[in-house]
Amino acid sequence: MVEDDRVASADQPGSGPTKGEILKSNVDTTHAEADARSSKPRTASGSIVPLVLAGVLLFVLGAGAALLWSTTQTRAQVRPTPTVAAASAATSSGGTLPAINGISCDALESTIVHIHVHLAIFVNGDEQQIPFGVGIGQPWQVSDSDEGPFVTDGACFYWLHTHTEDGILHIESPVRRRFSLGDFFAIWQMQLSENQVGPAQGQVIAYVNGQRSSTAPQDITLLPHERIQLDVGVDVPPYPFDFPDGD
């Protein structure tokens, strides 16, 4: 069972624009307990039908990994829904997820290096929702928290992952090394460059701690309490995000 850092290290989201879109987790390979928390419309007879989202752009990366941007729901309504699109990661013959950029998916989290970073992504002025469970192998154990669904346990944990859908990236590593935003996107199986963020293409404007950054987005180093914002299409001024006292 993973150490529950909701009290000691889970960060509270700040006030910002409404999140209207979602991207799938890269390791959403099976039905998890999170499915029960997914919002699904019902027919007149009460049967559950798959969630249908307008304006869906399906983006395939790697070995059949599918990623979804949705434009029809607010943050309070959106939950990752495996029936809509799943982003899978290939497994080795031993049944474990492969190492990515030298980062393995381990049975337990390590806190030799334990830092939190906040990431916000805007496309054409709309904030994208970063899903919970990125970098955590299924099956999941999911509980409720002040931040919404919280993945407390999983089959394995990459050293970079998300427990919640509030934009907090957790770096929990057994080794001391440099981690970059490109490492997180590689684990997420999302494209990241000066001209692309996931399926969104165009000039990428990056802010770090409220200041315009000239560093290529994929090369931004992840540091404690860093606030990173990526804008595509429209330059959105960075909004404040406060980490909890003592974190």
N, C-alpha and C positions, 0 to 999 in steps of 0.2 A: 504494500500500500504506500502510495507516495505521500511524502510529508505535506500536510495541508497548510499552505502558507497564506491562506485567505486573511488571517488576522495579522500575521507578522509581516507579510510582504506583498499581498495583493493590493493593487493600486486602484484608487477611485477615479472614474472618468470625470473630466472637467466639463463645463458647459460649452457647447459648441453647436454647429449646425446639425440639423437632423440627419441621421444616417439613413440613406434610402436605398442602398444596394449591398450585395453580398457576394463573397467569393467562397468557394468550398475549401474545406480542409484537404490537404494532400494525402492523408492517410485514412480517409473515410471509406474503408473498404468493406465494412460489414454493418448490419443494423445494430445500433447501440441504444443504450437507455435514453440517449438524447432524442431518439425518434419520437418517444412519447411526449416530448416537450415541443415538437415541431407543430406549427400552426397548419392545420389541414382542413380545407373546406369539406362539408358533408353534403351528400345529395339529399333529396326530399325523404328518401327512405332511411337515411341515417348512416349509410355506408361511407367510409372514408375514401376519398379520391385523392390522387397525387396533386400537390400544389402546383397550380399553373401560373406562371409569371409572365406579364407582358413585357415586351422589349428584351427578350432573352438573347444574349450573344454567347454561343458555346465556343469555347476556346480550347483546343486540344494541344497538349504539350507532353512530349516524351512518349512513353509506351501507353498510350490510350488514356492519359490523365485529362479529365474534363473539368473545366472551371466555369463558374456561372456568375455573371453580373445581373442583378435584378433591379428594376427601377420602379417597383410598384408598392413597396412596403416601407413603413417607418421602422426605426430601430426596435421599438417595443414589439412590433409584430414579427420581425424576421427571426428565423431560426434556421441553421443549416439543415437541409432536408435531403437525405440520401436518395429519395425517390425522384428528385428533380435532376440532380447531377452529382456524381461522385468523382473525386480526384483520387486515383489510386497510385500506390507506389509498388513497384515490383518487389517481390520477395526472393531471397536466395533459397538454395536447396535446403538450407537448414531451417527455413521458415521465419527468419528474422528479416527486418527491413535493412536495406544496404546502407553503408556509410555514405554520407554526402559531404563533399569538401573536407574529408577527414573527420567528420562529425558522426558518431555512431548513435544508434537508437538503443539505449540501455534499459535494463529492467527496472533500475532505480535511478532517481535523480541524485545528483551530487552537488554539494554547495561549496566546493573549493573556490569556485567562481560563481557568485550569485548576484546578478544585477537585473534591474528592470529598466526597460526603455519604452517610451510611448511612441506609437506610429499612427499617423493620420494620413489618409489618401483621399484626394479630391480629383474627380474627373468631370470636366465641364461645370465646375462649381458644386457638384454633389458629392457629399462624403460617402465613401465606400465602407462597408462594414467588414472588418477583419474577423473571421469566424473563430470560435473556440475550437480547440482540438488540433490546430495546426501543429505538426511535429509530434503528435501523440498517437501511437498505434492503437487500433481497436482490437477487442471490445473495450469500451469506456465504462467508467463509473462516473455518473454526473449527479451533482447535487445543486440545490438552489443557493444563491448568495445575493448580496446586495447588488452585485454586478450582473446578475442573471445566472444562466447555467454556468457551472464551474466543473471542469473535468478534474476529478480528484485522483483518478487512477486510470491506467491504460496498460496495454500489452508491453509498450516500451516508450521511452522518452528520448527524442533527440535533444541535444544540449540546448537548442533554441526551440522554443515552442510557445503556444498560447494556452492558458487555462480558461480564459474568458473571452468575451467578444467586445471588450472595451478598448482594444488597441494596445494593451500591455503585452510586450514581448518579454518572456522570461529566459534569461541565459543562466543555466544551471549546469556547470561543467566540472568534470573531474580533473581538468588540466588548465593551466594558465596559458592562454594564447589570445591573439587578436581575433575578434569576431567582427564581421562586417554585415551591413544590411543585405549585401549580396548572398551571404551565407543563409540568412533567414529565408530569402526568396527562393533559393535553390531547394531548401527543405520543403517549402510551400509548393514547389514546382511551378513557380510563376516567373515570367520573364521580367527582368529589370535592367534598364539601360538609360542612357541620356534621352532616348526617344521612345521608351515604352515602359509601361507599368502594367503587368498582366496583359489582358487583351486590349488595353487602351493605348493607342499610339499617338504620338505628338511630343513636342518639346516638354521635358520633365523639369519642373522648377522645384528645387529642394531647399527646405529650410531646416536648420539645426538650431535648437534653442532660440527660435524666433528670428534668427539671422539668415539671410540668403547665403547658400553654400555654393561654392564653385567646384566642389568635389563631385565626381561622378556618383550618382545615387548608389550604385552597387558597391562603391568603395568607401562609403561612409562608415566609420568605425563606431561600433556600439559601445557606449560608455554609460556609467551609472546615472540614472535619472535623465538621460538624454531625451529630448523631445524632437522627433523628426516628422516633417510633413512633406509629402510629395504632391505636387499639383500638375495635372495634365489638362491642356485645353484652356483653362482659365487660371490666372494667378490669384489664388485665395490667400489673403493675409493670414498668417498663423494666429491661432487663438490660444489663450492660456490653458495650461493643464497643470494641476497641482497634485503632486504626490502626497500621500498622507504623512503626517508628522511621525517621525521616528522610523520611516521606511528607508 
